[in-house]
Amino acid sequence: MGRQALRDMIEQLPDRRAVLHWHLTANHYPPYPVWMVDVAEAAIDTCKEGDSSKRITLSDGVVHNVHGAEVLAWVLRADDAPR
């Protein structure tokens, strides 16, 4: 699976939410919870708007192991992460 599978899925399925749902629940082990689709969409939109340093709030009680309950958009959207 991996990155190429994600690229193939994006080309075949124009519905971004469906692709994100598949990617997060079937292309990761362990799978991410379904509520992460909303978080991923927020991160993608924020990065596309050019504000990758904006913080995205996770669901109540959920914390990132480094960034806490509010995570920088580029951290959630790894393709925009500084290299």
DSSP file (Angstrom, degrees, kcal/mol; ACC not computed):
  #  RESIDUE AA STRUCTURE BP1 BP2  ACC     N-H-->O    O-->H-N    N-H-->O    O-->H-N    TCO  KAPPA ALPHA  PHI   PSI    X-CA   Y-CA   Z-CA
    1    1 A M     >        0   0    0      0, 0.0     4,-0.5     0, 0.0     3,-0.4   0.000 360.0 360.0 360.0-123.7    0.0    0.0    0.0
    2    2 A G  H  >  -     0   0    0     25,-0.2     4,-1.8     1,-0.2     5,-0.1  -0.360 360.0 -18.5  82.1-156.3    1.6    3.3    1.1
    3    3 A R  H  > S+     0   0    0      1,-0.2     4,-2.4     2,-0.2    -1,-0.2   0.863 133.5  52.0 -61.9 -41.5    2.1    6.5   -0.8
    4    4 A Q  H  > S+     0   0    0     -3,-0.4     4,-2.6     1,-0.2    -1,-0.2   0.903 107.9  52.4 -65.4 -39.3    1.6    5.1   -4.3
    5    5 A A  H  X S+     0   0    0     -4,-0.5     4,-2.3     1,-0.2    -1,-0.2   0.897 109.1  50.7 -61.4 -39.4   -1.7    3.4   -3.3
    6    6 A L  H  X S+     0   0    0     -4,-1.8     4,-2.3     2,-0.2    -2,-0.2   0.930 110.0  49.2 -64.1 -45.0   -2.9    6.8   -1.9
    7    7 A R  H  X S+     0   0    0     -4,-2.4     4,-1.9     1,-0.2    -2,-0.2   0.917 111.8  49.2 -59.9 -43.5   -2.0    8.5   -5.2
    8    8 A D  H  X S+     0   0    0     -4,-2.6     4,-1.8     1,-0.2    -1,-0.2   0.910 110.5  50.6 -62.4 -41.8   -3.8    5.9   -7.2
    9    9 A M  H  X S+     0   0    0     -4,-2.3     4,-2.2     1,-0.2    -2,-0.2   0.895 107.6  52.9 -64.2 -40.8   -6.9    6.2   -5.0
   10   10 A I  H  < S+     0   0    0     -4,-2.3    -1,-0.2     1,-0.2    -2,-0.2   0.898 110.1  48.7 -61.9 -41.0   -6.9   10.0   -5.4
   11   11 A E  H  < S+     0   0    0     -4,-1.9    -1,-0.2     1,-0.2    -2,-0.2   0.855 117.2  41.0 -67.1 -34.8   -6.8    9.6   -9.2
   12   12 A Q  H  < S+     0   0    0     -4,-1.8    -2,-0.2     1,-0.2    -1,-0.2   0.749 116.6  45.8 -87.2 -25.1   -9.6    7.0   -9.2
   13   13 A L     <  -     0   0    0     -4,-2.2    -1,-0.2    -5,-0.2     6,-0.1  -0.935  58.0-169.3-127.7 108.9  -12.0    8.6   -6.6
   14   14 A P        +     0   0    0      0, 0.0     2,-1.0     0, 0.0    -1,-0.1   0.629  62.9  98.7 -73.9 -12.1  -12.7   12.3   -6.8
   15   15 A D     >  -     0   0    0      1,-0.2     4,-2.2     2,-0.1     3,-0.2  -0.654  58.1-164.2 -81.1 104.4  -14.4   12.4   -3.4
   16   16 A R  H  > S+     0   0    0     -2,-1.0     4,-2.9     1,-0.2     5,-0.2   0.879  86.5  53.6 -58.3 -41.7  -11.7   13.7   -1.0
   17   17 A R  H  > S+     0   0    0      1,-0.2     4,-2.7     2,-0.2    -1,-0.2   0.904 109.0  49.2 -61.3 -40.6  -13.6   12.6    2.1
   18   18 A A  H  > S+     0   0    0     -3,-0.2     4,-2.5     2,-0.2    -1,-0.2   0.910 112.2  48.0 -65.1 -41.2  -13.9    9.0    0.8
   19   19 A V  H  X S+     0   0    0     -4,-2.2     4,-3.1     2,-0.2    -2,-0.2   0.932 113.3  47.5 -64.3 -45.2  -10.2    8.9   -0.1
   20   20 A L  H  X S+     0   0    0     -4,-2.9     4,-2.8     2,-0.2     5,-0.3   0.906 110.9  51.8 -62.9 -41.0   -9.2   10.3    3.4
   21   21 A H  H  X S+     0   0    0     -4,-2.7     4,-2.0    -5,-0.2     5,-0.3   0.946 113.8  43.6 -59.7 -48.5  -11.5    7.8    5.1
   22   22 A W  H  X>S+     0   0    0     -4,-2.5     4,-2.8     1,-0.2     5,-0.8   0.944 115.1  49.4 -61.1 -48.1   -9.9    4.9    3.1
   23   23 A H  H  X5S+     0   0    0     -4,-3.1     4,-1.2     1,-0.2    -2,-0.2   0.918 115.7  41.2 -60.1 -46.3   -6.4    6.2    3.7
   24   24 A L  H  <5S+     0   0    0     -4,-2.8     8,-3.0    -5,-0.2    -1,-0.2   0.820 124.8  34.5 -75.1 -30.5   -6.7    6.7    7.4
   25   25 A T  H  <5S+     0   0    0     -4,-2.0    -2,-0.2    -5,-0.3    -1,-0.2   0.709 132.7  22.6 -98.7 -21.0   -8.6    3.5    8.2
   26   26 A A  H  <5S+     0   0    0     -4,-2.8    -3,-0.2    -5,-0.3    -2,-0.2   0.604 118.1  54.3-119.6 -17.1   -7.1    1.1    5.7
   27   27 A N  S  <<S+     0   0    0     -4,-1.2     2,-0.3    -5,-0.8   -25,-0.2   0.294 102.3  62.2-105.2   9.4   -3.7    2.4    4.7
   28   28 A H  S    S-     0   0    0     -4,-0.1     4,-0.0     4,-0.1    -4,-0.0  -0.965  78.7-120.1-131.2 148.8   -2.3    2.7    8.3
   29   29 A Y  S    S+     0   0    0     -2,-0.3    -3,-0.0     1,-0.3    -4,-0.0  -0.975 106.7  25.8-133.5 123.4   -1.6    0.2   11.0
   30   30 A P  S    S-     0   0    0      0, 0.0    -1,-0.3     0, 0.0    -4,-0.1   0.641 110.8-121.1 -69.9 156.8   -3.1    0.6   13.4
   31   31 A P        -     0   0    0      0, 0.0    -6,-0.2     0, 0.0    -2,-0.1  -0.292  20.5-117.2 -66.1 148.8   -5.9    2.5   11.6
   32   32 A Y        -     0   0    0     -8,-3.0    -4,-0.1    -9,-0.1     2,-0.0  -0.528  38.6 -97.0 -77.7 152.8   -6.7    6.0   12.6
   33   33 A P    >   -     0   0    0      0, 0.0     3,-1.9     0, 0.0     4,-0.2  -0.372  31.9-113.3 -69.2 153.9  -10.2    6.6   14.0
   34   34 A V  T >  S+     0   0    0      1,-0.3     3,-2.1     2,-0.2     4,-0.4   0.802 111.6  69.5 -58.7 -32.5  -12.8    7.9   11.5
   35   35 A W  T >> S+     0   0    0      1,-0.3     4,-0.9     2,-0.2     3,-0.7   0.703  82.9  74.7 -63.2 -16.1  -13.1   11.3   13.3
   36   36 A M  H <> S+     0   0    0     -3,-1.9     4,-3.0     1,-0.2    -1,-0.3   0.676  77.3  75.9 -69.6 -15.5   -9.6   12.0   12.0
   37   37 A V  H <> S+     0   0    0     -3,-2.1     4,-2.5     2,-0.2    -1,-0.2   0.927  96.1  47.9 -59.4 -44.0  -11.1   12.6    8.5
   38   38 A D  H <> S+     0   0    0     -3,-0.7     4,-2.2    -4,-0.4    -1,-0.2   0.902 112.6  48.3 -62.6 -41.1  -12.4   16.0    9.7
   39   39 A V  H  X S+     0   0    0     -4,-0.9     4,-2.3     2,-0.2    -2,-0.2   0.918 111.7  49.5 -65.5 -43.8   -9.0   16.8   11.2
   40   40 A A  H  X S+     0   0    0     -4,-3.0     4,-2.6     2,-0.2    -2,-0.2   0.908 110.5  50.3 -63.0 -42.1   -7.2   15.8    8.0
   41   41 A E  H  X S+     0   0    0     -4,-2.5     4,-2.7     1,-0.2     5,-0.2   0.914 110.2  50.2 -62.4 -42.0   -9.5   17.9    5.9
   42   42 A A  H  X S+     0   0    0     -4,-2.2     4,-2.4     1,-0.2    -2,-0.2   0.913 111.8  48.3 -62.1 -42.0   -9.0   20.9    8.1
   43   43 A A  H  X S+     0   0    0     -4,-2.3     4,-2.3     2,-0.2    -2,-0.2   0.912 112.5  48.0 -65.0 -43.0   -5.2   20.5    7.9
   44   44 A I  H  X S+     0   0    0     -4,-2.6     4,-2.6     2,-0.2    -2,-0.2   0.946 113.9  46.3 -62.6 -48.9   -5.3   20.1    4.1
   45   45 A D  H  X S+     0   0    0     -4,-2.7     4,-1.7     1,-0.2    -2,-0.2   0.903 112.3  50.7 -61.7 -42.1   -7.5   23.2    3.7
   46   46 A T  H  <>S+     0   0    0     -4,-2.4     5,-2.2    -5,-0.2     4,-0.2   0.910 112.1  46.7 -63.5 -42.8   -5.4   25.3    6.0
   47   47 A C  H ><5S+     0   0    0     -4,-2.3     3,-1.5     1,-0.2     5,-0.3   0.896 109.6  53.7 -66.7 -39.7   -2.2   24.3    4.2
   48   48 A K  H 3<5S+     0   0    0     -4,-2.6    -1,-0.2     1,-0.3    -2,-0.2   0.830 104.3  56.3 -63.6 -30.7   -3.8   25.1    0.8
   49   49 A E  T 3<5S-     0   0    0     -4,-1.7    -1,-0.3    -5,-0.2    -2,-0.2   0.521 121.7-110.9 -77.7  -5.1   -4.7   28.5    2.2
   50   50 A G  T < 5S+     0   0    0     -3,-1.5    -3,-0.2    -4,-0.2     2,-0.2   0.634  89.0 110.8  88.3  15.4   -1.0   29.1    2.9
   51   51 A D    > < +     0   0    0     -5,-2.2     3,-2.0     1,-0.1    22,-0.2  -0.448  25.9 152.3-119.0  58.8   -1.3   29.0    6.7
   52   52 A S  T 3   +     0   0    0      1,-0.3    22,-2.0    -5,-0.3    23,-0.3   0.598  69.1  63.1 -67.9 -10.2    0.5   25.8    7.5
   53   53 A S  T 3  S+     0   0    0     20,-0.2    -1,-0.3    19,-0.2     2,-0.1   0.441  77.2 112.7 -93.1   1.1    1.6   27.1   10.9
   54   54 A K  S <  S-     0   0    0     -3,-2.0    19,-2.5    18,-0.1     2,-0.4  -0.454  71.7-118.1 -69.6 145.2   -2.1   27.4   12.1
   55   55 A R  E     -A   72   0A   0     17,-0.2     2,-0.5    -2,-0.1    17,-0.3  -0.704  19.2-152.3 -90.0 136.5   -3.0   25.0   14.8
   56   56 A I  E     -A   71   0A   0     15,-3.3    15,-2.8    -2,-0.4     2,-0.4  -0.923  17.2-131.9-106.6 127.9   -5.7   22.4   14.3
   57   57 A T  E     -A   70   0A   0     -2,-0.5    13,-0.2    13,-0.2     3,-0.1  -0.663  17.9-143.8 -84.0 130.6   -7.6   21.3   17.4
   58   58 A L        -     0   0    0     11,-2.9     3,-0.1    -2,-0.4    11,-0.1  -0.309  37.9 -71.5 -82.1 172.5   -8.0   17.6   17.9
   59   59 A S  S >  S-     0   0    0      1,-0.2     3,-2.3     2,-0.1    -1,-0.2  -0.188  70.4 -71.2 -62.3 157.5  -11.1   16.0   19.4
   60   60 A D  T 3  S+     0   0    0      1,-0.3    -1,-0.2    -3,-0.1     3,-0.1  -0.235 120.8   9.8 -52.2 130.1  -11.9   16.4   23.1
   61   61 A G  T 3  S+     0   0    0      1,-0.2     2,-0.4    -3,-0.1    -1,-0.3   0.384 100.2 117.6  82.2  -4.2   -9.5   14.4   25.2
   62   62 A V    <   -     0   0    0     -3,-2.3     2,-0.4     7,-0.1    -1,-0.2  -0.828  39.6-178.7-100.7 133.2   -7.1   13.5   22.3
   63   63 A V        -     0   0    0     -2,-0.4     2,-0.3    -3,-0.1     6,-0.2  -0.983  28.2-124.1-131.8 143.7   -3.6   14.7   22.3
   64   64 A H  B  >  -B   68   0B   0      4,-3.1     4,-1.6    -2,-0.4     6,-0.1  -0.614  30.9-121.8 -76.5 142.3   -0.7   14.4   19.9
   65   65 A N  T  4 S+     0   0    0     -2,-0.3    -1,-0.1     1,-0.2    -2,-0.0   0.664 106.5  20.0 -66.9 -14.5    2.3   12.8   21.6
   66   66 A V  T  4 S+     0   0    0      2,-0.2    -1,-0.2     0, 0.0    -2,-0.0   0.707 132.0  36.4-115.5 -42.7    4.5   15.9   20.8
   67   67 A H  T >4 S-     0   0    0      1,-0.3     3,-0.6     5,-0.0     2,-0.2   0.530  91.1-142.8 -99.0  -8.3    2.2   18.8   20.1
   68   68 A G  B 3<  -B   64   0B   0     -4,-1.6    -4,-3.1     1,-0.2    -1,-0.3  -0.519  58.5 -25.6  83.9-149.7   -0.7   18.3   22.5
   69   69 A A  T 3  S+     0   0    0     -6,-0.2   -11,-2.9    -2,-0.2     2,-0.5   0.641 131.0  55.3 -80.9 -16.1   -4.3   19.0   21.7
   70   70 A E  E <  S-A   57   0A   0     -3,-0.6     2,-0.4   -13,-0.2   -13,-0.2  -0.975  73.4-169.9-122.3 120.0   -3.6   21.6   19.1
   71   71 A V  E     -A   56   0A   0    -15,-2.8   -15,-3.3    -2,-0.5     5,-0.1  -0.881  28.7-107.2-116.3 137.7   -1.3   20.5   16.2
   72   72 A L  E >>  -A   55   0A   0     -2,-0.4     4,-1.4   -17,-0.3     3,-1.1  -0.345  31.1-124.0 -58.7 138.5    0.3   22.6   13.5
   73   73 A A  H 3> S+     0   0    0    -19,-2.5     4,-1.9     1,-0.3     3,-0.2   0.870 109.4  55.8 -55.6 -41.1   -1.4   22.0   10.2
   74   74 A W  H 34 S+     0   0    0    -22,-2.0     6,-0.3     1,-0.2    -1,-0.3   0.790 102.6  57.1 -66.6 -25.1    1.8   20.9    8.4
   75   75 A V  H <4 S+     0   0    0     -3,-1.1     3,-0.2   -23,-0.3    -1,-0.2   0.899 110.6  43.2 -68.7 -39.7    2.4   18.2   11.1
   76   76 A L  H  < S+     0   0    0     -4,-1.4     2,-0.8     1,-0.2    -2,-0.2   0.790 115.0  51.0 -75.9 -28.1   -1.0   16.7   10.2
   77   77 A R  S >< S-     0   0    0     -4,-1.9     3,-2.3    -5,-0.2     4,-0.3  -0.780  73.3-173.5-111.0  86.1   -0.4   17.1    6.5
   78   78 A A  G >  S+     0   0    0     -2,-0.8     3,-1.6     1,-0.3    -1,-0.2   0.724  75.2  70.0 -57.4 -27.5    3.0   15.5    6.1
   79   79 A D  G 3  S+     0   0    0      1,-0.3    -1,-0.3    -3,-0.1    -5,-0.1   0.771 102.9  45.8 -63.2 -23.4    3.3   16.4    2.4
   80   80 A D  G <  S+     0   0    0     -3,-2.3    -1,-0.3    -6,-0.3    -2,-0.2   0.394  85.4 122.5 -97.5   2.3    3.7   20.0    3.5
   81   81 A A  S <  S-     0   0    0     -3,-1.6    -6,-0.1    -4,-0.3    -3,-0.0  -0.377  73.8-102.8 -65.6 139.7    6.2   19.3    6.2
   82   82 A P              0   0    0      0, 0.0    -1,-0.1     0, 0.0    -2,-0.1  -0.341 360.0 360.0 -59.4 143.5    9.5   21.2    5.9
   83   83 A R              0   0    0     -3,-0.1    -2,-0.1     0, 0.0    -3,-0.0   0.394 360.0 360.0-107.7 360.0   12.2   18.9    4.6
